[in-house]
């Protein structure tokens, strides 16, 4: 089951809380580019695909909003290579 992912625009994060632990994707906006700068999932909830869900949610949001994505964190960069159907959004 995919956890609920929330958008906290004031903190520039997409986040989820699983078993009391918060995982998130941190981004920065510059014009029409959303730079993904961190993907953080605590070890206590790791290995469940949460990081992938968060990054996909960020890319889906970017697509819906007409944004480009700069995958600056290493996880987002690897995720993008594994999901070439999102390559059109990359800067």
N, C-alpha and C positions, 0 to 999 in steps of 0.2 A: 504494500500500500504506500502510495506517495504521500509524504507529509504535507500539511498545509503550508504554503509559502506566502509570506506577507511582504509587502513593499513598504518600507519605512523611508519615504522620500526625504524627510528632514535629516536623516542620518546617511542617506545615499546607500541603502542596504536592501537586499532581499534576504529574508531570514526565515528560519523555521526553528521550532523548539520541539525536541524529541527527548523523551525521558528526562525532562528538566534541563537539558543542555541546549544551548543556542548555537546553531550553525548559520553562517551567513556568507554572502558575496558582497564585498564592498566595491563601490564604483565611484567614478568621478565623471561629471558631465562637462564637456567643453564644446559649445556649439551643438552640432548634430552628432557628436561622437561620445559614446559611453565607454570609458576606459574601465575595464575590470581590473582592479588593483590587488585584491585579496580574495581568496576562497578559504574560509576557516570552518573546519568541522572538528570538534573535540574528539580525541581518541575514544572516549566512552561511547560515542555513537558512530564511530567510523566503520567503514566496510559495509555500509547499507545502501550505497548509491546516493546518499544525501548530497554530496558535493556535486555530483552530476545533475541531480534534480535542480539544485540552486542555479547552476550555471545555465542550464537549459532555460529555466524560467527567465533569467536575465536576458538571454538571447531572444526569447519569444517576446519579451517586453520591448526590446529594442526594435524588433521587426514591426510590432504593432504601432510603435510611436515614430517610425521612419528614421530611426537612428542607425548609425554605423557603430561597430564594436571594435575596440582595441583590446585584445586579450593580453594584458600586461602581466598578469600573474601566471606562473608556470602551469598551474592546473587548468586554467581557462584555455591556455594555448594548446595543451595536449587534448583537451576535450574537443576543441574546434577541429583538430586534425582527425579525430575519430568520428566527427559528425560533419562530413563535407556538405551536407544539405544546408548548412548555415554559413558556408564560406562566402556567400554573396554579401554578408553583413560585415565581414572583416575589413579593417583598414589596412 
